[in-house]
Amino acid sequence: MQKLDYDNLLVIGSGFSFHNLNAFFSAGGEADAQAFAHWLIDTCTNGELSQAQRLDRLAHWDRAPGARFSHPREEHLLPLHVCAALAGASCDEHHLLNIVGKPAAMFYWY
């Protein structure tokens, strides 16, 4: 692995912490969606986790509670992995929103 060594580098990871399109338009699954959102928030914000632990959790994200309900396919979650790896630490800020009744988390590293 090589460190990015640039001044004024901005990396934007555009994805979504919940991406089950069928679930957006049907009832149920809220407990699974909430469980995954809270697991993801803990993984990205918990300063007591080492970076190696954080990356291991993200590498095995599909084992988290509600993971495959929240992400039947992973391509909309993978940008978060890139940002977390580049940042090298827990995130500095996060927000949890509800979009069409499902949780959506946003993460910021400064």
Backbone as XML, in Angstrom:
<?xml version="1.0"?>
<chain id="A" units="angstrom">
  <residue number="1" name="MET">
    <atom name="N" x="0.850" y="-1.171" z="0.000"/>
    <atom name="CA" x="0.000" y="0.000" z="0.000"/>
    <atom name="C" x="0.895" y="1.232" z="0.000"/>
  </residue>
  <residue number="2" name="GLN">
    <atom name="N" x="0.516" y="2.231" z="-0.765"/>
    <atom name="CA" x="1.271" y="3.464" z="-0.837"/>
    <atom name="C" x="0.410" y="4.615" z="-0.345"/>
  </residue>
  <residue number="3" name="LYS">
    <atom name="N" x="1.001" y="5.470" z="0.471"/>
    <atom name="CA" x="0.286" y="6.620" z="1.013"/>
    <atom name="C" x="0.101" y="7.680" z="-0.073"/>
  </residue>
  <residue number="4" name="LEU">
    <atom name="N" x="-1.104" y="8.253" z="-0.135"/>
    <atom name="CA" x="-1.329" y="9.393" z="-1.021"/>
    <atom name="C" x="-0.710" y="10.615" z="-0.365"/>
  </residue>
  <residue number="5" name="ASP">
    <atom name="N" x="0.190" y="11.260" z="-1.058"/>
    <atom name="CA" x="0.907" y="12.385" z="-0.473"/>
    <atom name="C" x="0.725" y="13.614" z="-1.362"/>
  </residue>
  <residue number="6" name="TYR">
    <atom name="N" x="-0.485" y="14.162" z="-1.294"/>
    <atom name="CA" x="-0.811" y="15.334" z="-2.089"/>
    <atom name="C" x="-1.394" y="16.405" z="-1.187"/>
  </residue>
  <residue number="7" name="ASP">
    <atom name="N" x="-1.086" y="17.649" z="-1.487"/>
    <atom name="CA" x="-1.727" y="18.751" z="-0.781"/>
    <atom name="C" x="-3.077" y="19.012" z="-1.432"/>
  </residue>
  <residue number="8" name="ASN">
    <atom name="N" x="-4.039" y="19.399" z="-0.617"/>
    <atom name="CA" x="-5.357" y="19.793" z="-1.104"/>
    <atom name="C" x="-6.052" y="18.703" z="-1.925"/>
  </residue>
  <residue number="9" name="LEU">
    <atom name="N" x="-5.975" y="17.489" z="-1.469"/>
    <atom name="CA" x="-6.632" y="16.375" z="-2.143"/>
    <atom name="C" x="-8.013" y="16.170" z="-1.535"/>
  </residue>
  <residue number="10" name="LEU">
    <atom name="N" x="-9.013" y="16.124" z="-2.373"/>
    <atom name="CA" x="-10.383" y="15.865" z="-1.939"/>
    <atom name="C" x="-10.836" y="14.561" z="-2.555"/>
  </residue>
  <residue number="11" name="VAL">
    <atom name="N" x="-11.295" y="13.634" z="-1.717"/>
    <atom name="CA" x="-11.832" y="12.369" z="-2.192"/>
    <atom name="C" x="-13.302" y="12.336" z="-1.804"/>
  </residue>
  <residue number="12" name="ILE">
    <atom name="N" x="-14.162" y="12.106" z="-2.768"/>
    <atom name="CA" x="-15.594" y="12.027" z="-2.512"/>
    <atom name="C" x="-16.032" y="10.603" z="-2.796"/>
  </residue>
  <residue number="13" name="GLY">
    <atom name="N" x="-16.585" y="9.975" z="-1.785"/>
    <atom name="CA" x="-17.120" y="8.627" z="-1.958"/>
    <atom name="C" x="-18.624" y="8.725" z="-2.062"/>
  </residue>
  <residue number="14" name="SER">
    <atom name="N" x="-19.137" y="8.570" z="-3.234"/>
    <atom name="CA" x="-20.568" y="8.697" z="-3.451"/>
    <atom name="C" x="-21.200" y="7.316" z="-3.438"/>
  </residue>
  <residue number="15" name="GLY">
    <atom name="N" x="-21.911" y="7.036" z="-2.396"/>
    <atom name="CA" x="-22.596" y="5.767" z="-2.263"/>
    <atom name="C" x="-23.812" y="5.981" z="-1.388"/>
  </residue>
  <residue number="16" name="PHE">
    <atom name="N" x="-24.265" y="4.917" z="-0.776"/>
    <atom name="CA" x="-25.436" y="5.036" z="0.066"/>
    <atom name="C" x="-25.367" y="3.937" z="1.110"/>
  </residue>
  <residue number="17" name="SER">
    <atom name="N" x="-25.646" y="4.266" z="2.347"/>
    <atom name="CA" x="-25.554" y="3.278" z="3.428"/>
    <atom name="C" x="-26.728" y="2.307" z="3.420"/>
  </residue>
  <residue number="18" name="PHE">
    <atom name="N" x="-27.773" y="2.623" z="2.678"/>
    <atom name="CA" x="-28.899" y="1.710" z="2.483"/>
    <atom name="C" x="-29.235" y="1.720" z="1.008"/>
  </residue>
  <residue number="19" name="HIS">
    <atom name="N" x="-29.220" y="0.553" z="0.373"/>
    <atom name="CA" x="-29.508" y="0.528" z="-1.054"/>
    <atom name="C" x="-30.250" y="-0.741" z="-1.455"/>
  </residue>
  <residue number="20" name="ASN">
    <atom name="N" x="-31.421" y="-0.897" z="-0.890"/>
    <atom name="CA" x="-32.313" y="-1.989" z="-1.274"/>
    <atom name="C" x="-33.538" y="-1.327" z="-1.884"/>
  </residue>
  <residue number="21" name="LEU">
    <atom name="N" x="-33.528" y="-1.165" z="-3.201"/>
    <atom name="CA" x="-34.578" y="-0.406" z="-3.870"/>
    <atom name="C" x="-35.956" y="-1.023" z="-3.665"/>
  </residue>
  <residue number="22" name="ASN">
    <atom name="N" x="-36.063" y="-2.335" z="-3.643"/>
    <atom name="CA" x="-37.361" y="-2.972" z="-3.410"/>
    <atom name="C" x="-37.896" y="-2.620" z="-2.022"/>
  </residue>
  <residue number="23" name="ALA">
    <atom name="N" x="-37.023" y="-2.529" z="-1.041"/>
    <atom name="CA" x="-37.450" y="-2.246" z="0.326"/>
    <atom name="C" x="-37.918" y="-0.801" z="0.498"/>
  </residue>
  <residue number="24" name="PHE">
    <atom name="N" x="-37.432" y="0.100" z="-0.344"/>
    <atom name="CA" x="-37.896" y="1.487" z="-0.250"/>
    <atom name="C" x="-39.405" y="1.588" z="-0.464"/>
  </residue>
  <residue number="25" name="PHE">
    <atom name="N" x="-39.933" y="0.702" z="-1.248"/>
    <atom name="CA" x="-41.331" y="0.815" z="-1.639"/>
    <atom name="C" x="-42.201" y="-0.293" z="-1.058"/>
  </residue>
  <residue number="26" name="SER">
    <atom name="N" x="-41.720" y="-0.892" z="0.025"/>
    <atom name="CA" x="-42.519" y="-1.914" z="0.696"/>
    <atom name="C" x="-42.352" y="-1.766" z="2.209"/>
  </residue>
  <residue number="27" name="ALA">
    <atom name="N" x="-43.298" y="-2.282" z="2.931"/>
    <atom name="CA" x="-43.245" y="-2.209" z="4.391"/>
    <atom name="C" x="-42.332" y="-3.305" z="4.918"/>
  </residue>
  <residue number="28" name="GLY">
    <atom name="N" x="-41.812" y="-3.079" z="6.103"/>
    <atom name="CA" x="-40.995" y="-4.084" z="6.770"/>
    <atom name="C" x="-39.510" y="-3.858" z="6.573"/>
  </residue>
  <residue number="29" name="GLY">
    <atom name="N" x="-38.749" y="-4.569" z="7.376"/>
    <atom name="CA" x="-37.302" y="-4.503" z="7.275"/>
    <atom name="C" x="-36.656" y="-3.373" z="8.041"/>
  </residue>
  <residue number="30" name="GLU">
    <atom name="N" x="-37.457" y="-2.554" z="8.719"/>
    <atom name="CA" x="-36.893" y="-1.408" z="9.424"/>
    <atom name="C" x="-35.878" y="-1.827" z="10.481"/>
  </residue>
  <residue number="31" name="ALA">
    <atom name="N" x="-36.139" y="-2.923" z="11.192"/>
    <atom name="CA" x="-35.207" y="-3.372" z="12.236"/>
    <atom name="C" x="-33.864" y="-3.770" z="11.623"/>
  </residue>
  <residue number="32" name="ASP">
    <atom name="N" x="-33.893" y="-4.478" z="10.492"/>
    <atom name="CA" x="-32.642" y="-4.846" z="9.824"/>
    <atom name="C" x="-31.901" y="-3.616" z="9.335"/>
  </residue>
  <residue number="33" name="ALA">
    <atom name="N" x="-32.624" y="-2.685" z="8.747"/>
    <atom name="CA" x="-32.003" y="-1.468" z="8.234"/>
    <atom name="C" x="-31.384" y="-0.656" z="9.367"/>
  </residue>
  <residue number="34" name="GLN">
    <atom name="N" x="-32.092" y="-0.532" z="10.476"/>
    <atom name="CA" x="-31.559" y="0.200" z="11.630"/>
    <atom name="C" x="-30.338" y="-0.502" z="12.212"/>
  </residue>
  <residue number="35" name="ALA">
    <atom name="N" x="-30.395" y="-1.824" z="12.305"/>
    <atom name="CA" x="-29.265" y="-2.578" z="12.857"/>
    <atom name="C" x="-28.013" y="-2.368" z="12.015"/>
  </residue>
  <residue number="36" name="PHE">
    <atom name="N" x="-28.173" y="-2.406" z="10.699"/>
    <atom name="CA" x="-27.003" y="-2.201" z="9.838"/>
    <atom name="C" x="-26.506" y="-0.767" z="9.941"/>
  </residue>
  <residue number="37" name="ALA">
    <atom name="N" x="-27.401" y="0.195" z="9.956"/>
    <atom name="CA" x="-26.994" y="1.595" z="10.070"/>
    <atom name="C" x="-26.201" y="1.822" z="11.358"/>
  </residue>
  <residue number="38" name="HIS">
    <atom name="N" x="-26.663" y="1.261" z="12.454"/>
    <atom name="CA" x="-25.957" y="1.448" z="13.732"/>
    <atom name="C" x="-24.613" y="0.719" z="13.742"/>
  </residue>
  <residue number="39" name="TRP">
    <atom name="N" x="-24.544" y="-0.445" z="13.111"/>
    <atom name="CA" x="-23.271" y="-1.156" z="12.994"/>
    <atom name="C" x="-22.289" y="-0.331" z="12.159"/>
  </residue>
  <residue number="40" name="LEU">
    <atom name="N" x="-22.771" y="0.232" z="11.061"/>
    <atom name="CA" x="-21.919" y="1.024" z="10.184"/>
    <atom name="C" x="-21.436" y="2.289" z="10.888"/>
  </residue>
  <residue number="41" name="ILE">
    <atom name="N" x="-22.323" y="2.931" z="11.615"/>
    <atom name="CA" x="-21.926" y="4.127" z="12.372"/>
    <atom name="C" x="-20.864" y="3.767" z="13.406"/>
  </residue>
  <residue number="42" name="ASP">
    <atom name="N" x="-21.077" y="2.680" z="14.145"/>
    <atom name="CA" x="-20.080" y="2.268" z="15.137"/>
    <atom name="C" x="-18.748" y="1.956" z="14.464"/>
  </residue>
  <residue number="43" name="THR">
    <atom name="N" x="-18.790" y="1.271" z="13.348"/>
    <atom name="CA" x="-17.562" y="0.906" z="12.639"/>
    <atom name="C" x="-16.787" y="2.142" z="12.202"/>
  </residue>
  <residue number="44" name="CYS">
    <atom name="N" x="-17.474" y="3.147" z="11.697"/>
    <atom name="CA" x="-16.798" y="4.331" z="11.159"/>
    <atom name="C" x="-16.456" y="5.384" z="12.205"/>
  </residue>
  <residue number="45" name="THR">
    <atom name="N" x="-17.176" y="5.395" z="13.327"/>
    <atom name="CA" x="-16.974" y="6.479" z="14.300"/>
    <atom name="C" x="-16.248" y="6.058" z="15.569"/>
  </residue>
  <residue number="46" name="ASN">
    <atom name="N" x="-16.188" y="4.779" z="15.845"/>
    <atom name="CA" x="-15.652" y="4.305" z="17.117"/>
    <atom name="C" x="-14.141" y="4.507" z="17.186"/>
  </residue>
  <residue number="47" name="GLY">
    <atom name="N" x="-13.718" y="5.489" z="17.951"/>
    <atom name="CA" x="-12.302" y="5.796" z="18.106"/>
    <atom name="C" x="-11.536" y="4.749" z="18.893"/>
  </residue>
  <residue number="48" name="GLU">
    <atom name="N" x="-12.242" y="3.844" z="19.541"/>
    <atom name="CA" x="-11.569" y="2.781" z="20.282"/>
    <atom name="C" x="-11.149" y="1.628" z="19.370"/>
  </residue>
  <residue number="49" name="LEU">
    <atom name="N" x="-11.684" y="1.585" z="18.152"/>
    <atom name="CA" x="-11.255" y="0.576" z="17.184"/>
    <atom name="C" x="-9.939" y="1.021" z="16.553"/>
  </residue>
  <residue number="50" name="SER">
    <atom name="N" x="-9.025" y="0.093" z="16.381"/>
    <atom name="CA" x="-7.817" y="0.417" z="15.617"/>
    <atom name="C" x="-8.217" y="0.495" z="14.141"/>
  </residue>
  <residue number="51" name="GLN">
    <atom name="N" x="-7.362" y="1.089" z="13.340"/>
    <atom name="CA" x="-7.670" y="1.159" z="11.912"/>
    <atom name="C" x="-7.718" y="-0.250" z="11.319"/>
  </residue>
  <residue number="52" name="ALA">
    <atom name="N" x="-6.881" y="-1.133" z="11.796"/>
    <atom name="CA" x="-6.911" y="-2.515" z="11.304"/>
    <atom name="C" x="-8.246" y="-3.177" z="11.643"/>
  </residue>
  <residue number="53" name="GLN">
    <atom name="N" x="-8.749" y="-2.953" z="12.844"/>
    <atom name="CA" x="-10.054" y="-3.504" z="13.225"/>
    <atom name="C" x="-11.162" y="-2.910" z="12.367"/>
  </residue>
  <residue number="54" name="ARG">
    <atom name="N" x="-11.098" y="-1.599" z="12.142"/>
    <atom name="CA" x="-12.115" y="-0.933" z="11.331"/>
    <atom name="C" x="-12.137" y="-1.512" z="9.915"/>
  </residue>
  <residue number="55" name="LEU">
    <atom name="N" x="-10.963" y="-1.648" z="9.330"/>
    <atom name="CA" x="-10.889" y="-2.169" z="7.965"/>
    <atom name="C" x="-11.308" y="-3.630" z="7.900"/>
  </residue>
  <residue number="56" name="ASP">
    <atom name="N" x="-11.014" y="-4.402" z="8.934"/>
    <atom name="CA" x="-11.455" y="-5.796" z="8.977"/>
    <atom name="C" x="-12.981" y="-5.864" z="9.045"/>
  </residue>
  <residue number="57" name="ARG">
    <atom name="N" x="-13.570" y="-5.020" z="9.868"/>
    <atom name="CA" x="-15.039" y="-4.995" z="9.953"/>
    <atom name="C" x="-15.639" y="-4.621" z="8.600"/>
  </residue>
  <residue number="58" name="LEU">
    <atom name="N" x="-15.061" y="-3.613" z="7.943"/>
    <atom name="CA" x="-15.579" y="-3.207" z="6.636"/>
    <atom name="C" x="-15.363" y="-4.292" z="5.585"/>
  </residue>
  <residue number="59" name="ALA">
    <atom name="N" x="-14.246" y="-4.990" z="5.657"/>
    <atom name="CA" x="-13.991" y="-6.071" z="4.699"/>
    <atom name="C" x="-15.030" y="-7.183" z="4.831"/>
  </residue>
  <residue number="60" name="HIS">
    <atom name="N" x="-15.530" y="-7.377" z="6.044"/>
    <atom name="CA" x="-16.517" y="-8.426" z="6.302"/>
    <atom name="C" x="-17.883" y="-7.823" z="6.638"/>
  </residue>
  <residue number="61" name="TRP">
    <atom name="N" x="-18.197" y="-6.721" z="6.009"/>
    <atom name="CA" x="-19.434" y="-5.983" z="6.260"/>
    <atom name="C" x="-20.664" y="-6.860" z="6.098"/>
  </residue>
  <residue number="62" name="ASP">
    <atom name="N" x="-20.595" y="-7.851" z="5.197"/>
    <atom name="CA" x="-21.767" y="-8.681" z="4.912"/>
    <atom name="C" x="-22.141" y="-9.590" z="6.086"/>
  </residue>
  <residue number="63" name="ARG">
    <atom name="N" x="-21.297" y="-9.652" z="7.111"/>
    <atom name="CA" x="-21.611" y="-10.424" z="8.320"/>
    <atom name="C" x="-22.333" y="-9.574" z="9.371"/>
  </residue>
  <residue number="64" name="ALA">
    <atom name="N" x="-22.434" y="-8.274" z="9.125"/>
    <atom name="CA" x="-23.068" y="-7.365" z="10.088"/>
    <atom name="C" x="-24.573" y="-7.600" z="10.117"/>
  </residue>
  <residue number="65" name="PRO">
    <atom name="N" x="-25.216" y="-7.271" z="11.236"/>
    <atom name="CA" x="-26.680" y="-7.417" z="11.315"/>
    <atom name="C" x="-27.371" y="-6.584" z="10.238"/>
  </residue>
  <residue number="66" name="GLY">
    <atom name="N" x="-28.275" y="-7.199" z="9.507"/>
    <atom name="CA" x="-29.050" y="-6.491" z="8.487"/>
    <atom name="C" x="-28.282" y="-6.120" z="7.243"/>
  </residue>
  <residue number="67" name="ALA">
    <atom name="N" x="-27.066" y="-6.634" z="7.078"/>
    <atom name="CA" x="-26.208" y="-6.205" z="5.969"/>
    <atom name="C" x="-26.808" y="-6.490" z="4.597"/>
  </residue>
  <residue number="68" name="ARG">
    <atom name="N" x="-27.176" y="-7.722" z="4.350"/>
    <atom name="CA" x="-27.661" y="-8.061" z="3.009"/>
    <atom name="C" x="-29.082" y="-7.560" z="2.752"/>
  </residue>
  <residue number="69" name="PHE">
    <atom name="N" x="-29.832" y="-7.273" z="3.797"/>
    <atom name="CA" x="-31.109" y="-6.595" z="3.581"/>
    <atom name="C" x="-30.840" y="-5.169" z="3.118"/>
  </residue>
  <residue number="70" name="SER">
    <atom name="N" x="-29.886" y="-4.513" z="3.765"/>
    <atom name="CA" x="-29.568" y="-3.125" z="3.438"/>
    <atom name="C" x="-28.828" y="-2.988" z="2.121"/>
  </residue>
  <residue number="71" name="HIS">
    <atom name="N" x="-28.056" y="-4.001" z="1.780"/>
    <atom name="CA" x="-27.269" y="-3.987" z="0.543"/>
    <atom name="C" x="-27.293" y="-5.351" z="-0.123"/>
  </residue>
  <residue number="72" name="PRO">
    <atom name="N" x="-28.326" y="-5.640" z="-0.909"/>
    <atom name="CA" x="-28.328" y="-6.915" z="-1.637"/>
    <atom name="C" x="-27.101" y="-7.053" z="-2.541"/>
  </residue>
  <residue number="73" name="ARG">
    <atom name="N" x="-26.610" y="-5.918" z="-3.031"/>
    <atom name="CA" x="-25.362" y="-5.852" z="-3.805"/>
    <atom name="C" x="-24.511" y="-4.752" z="-3.187"/>
  </residue>
  <residue number="74" name="GLU">
    <atom name="N" x="-23.222" y="-4.892" z="-3.269"/>
    <atom name="CA" x="-22.339" y="-4.005" z="-2.497"/>
    <atom name="C" x="-21.828" y="-2.753" z="-3.199"/>
  </residue>
  <residue number="75" name="GLU">
    <atom name="N" x="-22.096" y="-2.564" z="-4.484"/>
    <atom name="CA" x="-21.435" y="-1.467" z="-5.185"/>
    <atom name="C" x="-21.755" y="-0.078" z="-4.630"/>
  </residue>
  <residue number="76" name="HIS">
    <atom name="N" x="-22.871" y="0.092" z="-3.957"/>
    <atom name="CA" x="-23.198" y="1.407" z="-3.407"/>
    <atom name="C" x="-22.634" y="1.606" z="-2.000"/>
  </residue>
  <residue number="77" name="LEU">
    <atom name="N" x="-22.005" y="0.593" z="-1.460"/>
    <atom name="CA" x="-21.355" y="0.688" z="-0.154"/>
    <atom name="C" x="-19.840" y="0.800" z="-0.291"/>
  </residue>
  <residue number="78" name="LEU">
    <atom name="N" x="-19.278" y="0.283" z="-1.359"/>
    <atom name="CA" x="-17.828" y="0.227" z="-1.525"/>
    <atom name="C" x="-17.125" y="1.582" z="-1.516"/>
  </residue>
  <residue number="79" name="PRO">
    <atom name="N" x="-17.729" y="2.671" z="-1.992"/>
    <atom name="CA" x="-17.034" y="3.958" z="-1.870"/>
    <atom name="C" x="-16.699" y="4.318" z="-0.415"/>
  </residue>
  <residue number="80" name="LEU">
    <atom name="N" x="-17.525" y="3.881" z="0.519"/>
    <atom name="CA" x="-17.235" y="4.117" z="1.933"/>
    <atom name="C" x="-15.953" y="3.405" z="2.342"/>
  </residue>
  <residue number="81" name="HIS">
    <atom name="N" x="-15.732" y="2.212" z="1.823"/>
    <atom name="CA" x="-14.516" y="1.463" z="2.133"/>
    <atom name="C" x="-13.275" y="2.238" z="1.678"/>
  </residue>
  <residue number="82" name="VAL">
    <atom name="N" x="-13.356" y="2.817" z="0.494"/>
    <atom name="CA" x="-12.234" y="3.587" z="-0.045"/>
    <atom name="C" x="-11.943" y="4.788" z="0.851"/>
  </residue>
  <residue number="83" name="CYS">
    <atom name="N" x="-12.970" y="5.519" z="1.208"/>
    <atom name="CA" x="-12.786" y="6.706" z="2.047"/>
    <atom name="C" x="-12.238" y="6.340" z="3.423"/>
  </residue>
  <residue number="84" name="ALA">
    <atom name="N" x="-12.768" y="5.295" z="4.014"/>
    <atom name="CA" x="-12.303" y="4.871" z="5.348"/>
    <atom name="C" x="-10.846" y="4.428" z="5.299"/>
  </residue>
  <residue number="85" name="ALA">
    <atom name="N" x="-10.468" y="3.739" z="4.254"/>
    <atom name="CA" x="-9.087" y="3.293" z="4.134"/>
    <atom name="C" x="-8.140" y="4.470" z="3.915"/>
  </residue>
  <residue number="86" name="LEU">
    <atom name="N" x="-8.535" y="5.409" z="3.061"/>
    <atom name="CA" x="-7.687" y="6.574" z="2.806"/>
    <atom name="C" x="-7.542" y="7.456" z="4.040"/>
  </residue>
  <residue number="87" name="ALA">
    <atom name="N" x="-8.622" y="7.575" z="4.814"/>
    <atom name="CA" x="-8.598" y="8.447" z="5.986"/>
    <atom name="C" x="-7.662" y="7.909" z="7.059"/>
  </residue>
  <residue number="88" name="GLY">
    <atom name="N" x="-7.641" y="6.611" z="7.243"/>
    <atom name="CA" x="-6.734" y="6.009" z="8.213"/>
    <atom name="C" x="-7.149" y="6.165" z="9.657"/>
  </residue>
  <residue number="89" name="ALA">
    <atom name="N" x="-8.384" y="6.579" z="9.906"/>
    <atom name="CA" x="-8.849" y="6.792" z="11.279"/>
    <atom name="C" x="-10.372" y="6.810" z="11.287"/>
  </residue>
  <residue number="90" name="SER">
    <atom name="N" x="-10.937" y="6.894" z="12.483"/>
    <atom name="CA" x="-12.391" y="7.015" z="12.586"/>
    <atom name="C" x="-12.830" y="8.335" z="11.959"/>
  </residue>
  <residue number="91" name="CYS">
    <atom name="N" x="-14.087" y="8.388" z="11.532"/>
    <atom name="CA" x="-14.563" y="9.604" z="10.874"/>
    <atom name="C" x="-14.699" y="10.743" z="11.889"/>
  </residue>
  <residue number="92" name="ASP">
    <atom name="N" x="-14.673" y="11.952" z="11.370"/>
    <atom name="CA" x="-14.755" y="13.142" z="12.206"/>
    <atom name="C" x="-16.185" y="13.585" z="12.479"/>
  </residue>
  <residue number="93" name="GLU">
    <atom name="N" x="-17.085" y="13.195" z="11.596"/>
    <atom name="CA" x="-18.476" y="13.631" z="11.733"/>
    <atom name="C" x="-19.362" y="12.647" z="10.976"/>
  </residue>
  <residue number="94" name="HIS">
    <atom name="N" x="-20.571" y="12.471" z="11.474"/>
    <atom name="CA" x="-21.536" y="11.643" z="10.749"/>
    <atom name="C" x="-22.935" y="12.184" z="10.998"/>
  </residue>
  <residue number="95" name="HIS">
    <atom name="N" x="-23.830" y="11.840" z="10.093"/>
    <atom name="CA" x="-25.234" y="12.218" z="10.204"/>
    <atom name="C" x="-26.085" y="11.013" z="9.841"/>
  </residue>
  <residue number="96" name="LEU">
    <atom name="N" x="-27.184" y="10.835" z="10.547"/>
    <atom name="CA" x="-28.133" y="9.769" z="10.239"/>
    <atom name="C" x="-29.450" y="10.426" z="9.842"/>
  </residue>
  <residue number="97" name="LEU">
    <atom name="N" x="-29.910" y="10.113" z="8.644"/>
    <atom name="CA" x="-31.147" y="10.667" z="8.100"/>
    <atom name="C" x="-32.123" y="9.534" z="7.839"/>
  </residue>
  <residue number="98" name="ASN">
    <atom name="N" x="-33.355" y="9.874" z="7.572"/>
    <atom name="CA" x="-34.334" y="8.920" z="7.069"/>
    <atom name="C" x="-34.713" y="9.345" z="5.664"/>
  </residue>
  <residue number="99" name="ILE">
    <atom name="N" x="-34.590" y="8.412" z="4.734"/>
    <atom name="CA" x="-34.974" y="8.674" z="3.355"/>
    <atom name="C" x="-35.983" y="7.601" z="2.970"/>
  </residue>
  <residue number="100" name="VAL">
    <atom name="N" x="-37.177" y="8.018" z="2.645"/>
    <atom name="CA" x="-38.286" y="7.125" z="2.323"/>
    <atom name="C" x="-38.439" y="6.073" z="3.433"/>
  </residue>
  <residue number="101" name="GLY">
    <atom name="N" x="-38.302" y="6.517" z="4.670"/>
    <atom name="CA" x="-38.506" y="5.647" z="5.818"/>
    <atom name="C" x="-37.362" y="4.710" z="6.152"/>
  </residue>
  <residue number="102" name="LYS">
    <atom name="N" x="-36.240" y="4.833" z="5.453"/>
    <atom name="CA" x="-35.091" y="3.974" z="5.711"/>
    <atom name="C" x="-33.909" y="4.838" z="6.178"/>
  </residue>
  <residue number="103" name="PRO">
    <atom name="N" x="-33.065" y="4.299" z="7.058"/>
    <atom name="CA" x="-31.935" y="5.078" z="7.562"/>
    <atom name="C" x="-30.859" y="5.265" z="6.498"/>
  </residue>
  <residue number="104" name="ALA">
    <atom name="N" x="-30.279" y="6.436" z="6.491"/>
    <atom name="CA" x="-29.176" y="6.747" z="5.577"/>
    <atom name="C" x="-28.106" y="7.483" z="6.373"/>
  </residue>
  <residue number="105" name="ALA">
    <atom name="N" x="-26.923" y="6.927" z="6.412"/>
    <atom name="CA" x="-25.823" y="7.534" z="7.165"/>
    <atom name="C" x="-24.834" y="8.182" z="6.211"/>
  </residue>
  <residue number="106" name="MET">
    <atom name="N" x="-24.316" y="9.346" z="6.631"/>
    <atom name="CA" x="-23.275" y="10.045" z="5.882"/>
    <atom name="C" x="-22.072" y="10.200" z="6.804"/>
  </residue>
  <residue number="107" name="PHE">
    <atom name="N" x="-20.892" y="10.066" z="6.252"/>
    <atom name="CA" x="-19.664" y="10.112" z="7.040"/>
    <atom name="C" x="-18.681" y="11.107" z="6.432"/>
  </residue>
  <residue number="108" name="TYR">
    <atom name="N" x="-18.014" y="11.847" z="7.313"/>
    <atom name="CA" x="-17.051" y="12.861" z="6.877"/>
    <atom name="C" x="-15.726" y="12.653" z="7.587"/>
  </residue>
  <residue number="109" name="TRP">
    <atom name="N" x="-14.650" y="12.699" z="6.827"/>
    <atom name="CA" x="-13.300" y="12.716" z="7.373"/>
    <atom name="C" x="-12.667" y="14.018" z="6.917"/>
  </residue>
  <residue number="110" name="TYR">
    <atom name="N" x="-12.039" y="14.729" z="7.844"/>
    <atom name="CA" x="-11.399" y="16.009" z="7.493"/>
    <atom name="C" x="-9.899" y="15.870" z="7.465"/>
  </residue>
</chain>
